[in-house]
Amino acid sequence: MASPVSKVRIAAILLVALVGASGGAVSHAQTLGPPPGPYAPYNAPPPGGGVDDAAAARMLTSRGFTNVKVVRRRGPTILLEANGPRGERVQVVVDSVTGAINGMKVIGFGKQRY
């Protein structure tokens, strides 16, 4: 009878063999919209194509952000600062091609910055 350690080793070897046999390829289904879940509205592309600075500010305002200001534009990325729905001051990264929010960082609360 095999010891518990050897059973674990055999299972690990079989797992590696199965993953290696698939070539590491992952099959993805074609998606026609944003992925489901709580972040779907943030990942949805804007209607009509890309967004400019003013459209990015309007998009954040429509999502509950206030005191929205465009900080700068870096290539296809727009950096904005705004007050979030709970009052926290955040820096938001928006992709100007898709209109998706790519990142958000809390930088303060209200008018105070950390």
N, C-alpha and C positions, 0 to 999 in steps of 0.2 A: 504494500500500500504506500502511496506517495505521501510525503510529509506536506504540511500546509505551506511551507516555504516553496517547495517545488511546484505545487499547484498554482501559486501566485506567479511564479516565473513562467510556467507554461501558458497561463492566461495572458501574460504580458507579451510573450512571443507571438501568440496567435493574434493578438490585437495589432501588433506592429505589422505582421504579415498581411492582415486584412486591409489595413490602411495603405500599406505599400502596394498591394495588388490593385487598389483603385486608382493608383497614380497620383493620389492627393488631390484629384480634381473634385470640385464641388459644383453640382448642378444647381443653377438658379432659375426659377421660373420668371417669365417676363412679367413685370409689374406695370400696371396702367395708371397708378395713382400713388399717393403717399402711403407708406406702410401704416397698418392699423395701430392704434394705441394712443396714449395721451399726447404724444408729440406729433401726431399727424398734421394738425393745423400749422405747426412750425416748419414742417418739411414739404408742405404743398407748394408747387411752383406758382408764381403769380400769374394771373390771367393776362394774356397778351405778350408774354416774353419777359425780357429783363427789366430791371428797375434802375432808376437813377437815384440820386441822393434824396430828393423830395419825396419820391414814391416810397423809399425805404422808411423815411420818417413817418409818412402817413400810415404805412403798414403797421409800424410799431404802435402808433396811436390807436389804431383800430383794434389792436390786441390788448389794450388796457394800459399801455405805457404813457407816462406824462413827461412834460419838460424834455422833449426829445431834441437832441442837438447832434448834428453831423460833426464828427471830430476830424476825420480825414478819409481819403480814398487811397487805397493801395492796390493798383491794378484792378482786378475784378472783385475786390473786397471793399466794403464800406464799413468803417468803424463809427459807431454812434454811442452816445451816452444818454441815458434816460432814467427816470424813476420808474421802477417796476410797479406792478399792481399792488404790492404790499408796502410800498414806500421806500424800498431799498434802491440805492443809486447803483446802476449797473452799466457796464460797458458791453455793447452788443456788436457782434461781428455778423454782417449780412453779406451773402453772396449776391453780387449784382446781376449775375447771369440767371440764376434760378429764383432769387428772392428768398431763399431759405436762410434761417438763422443758424449759422455755423458754430456760434459760441457765445457764451455769456458769462461775465465775471462780476461779482458784487464788489464795488469799489467804495462804498460808503452807505450812509443812510440819510435820506432827505437832502439837505444842502451840505452836509459834512462828508468829507472823503476820508477814508482810512489811510 
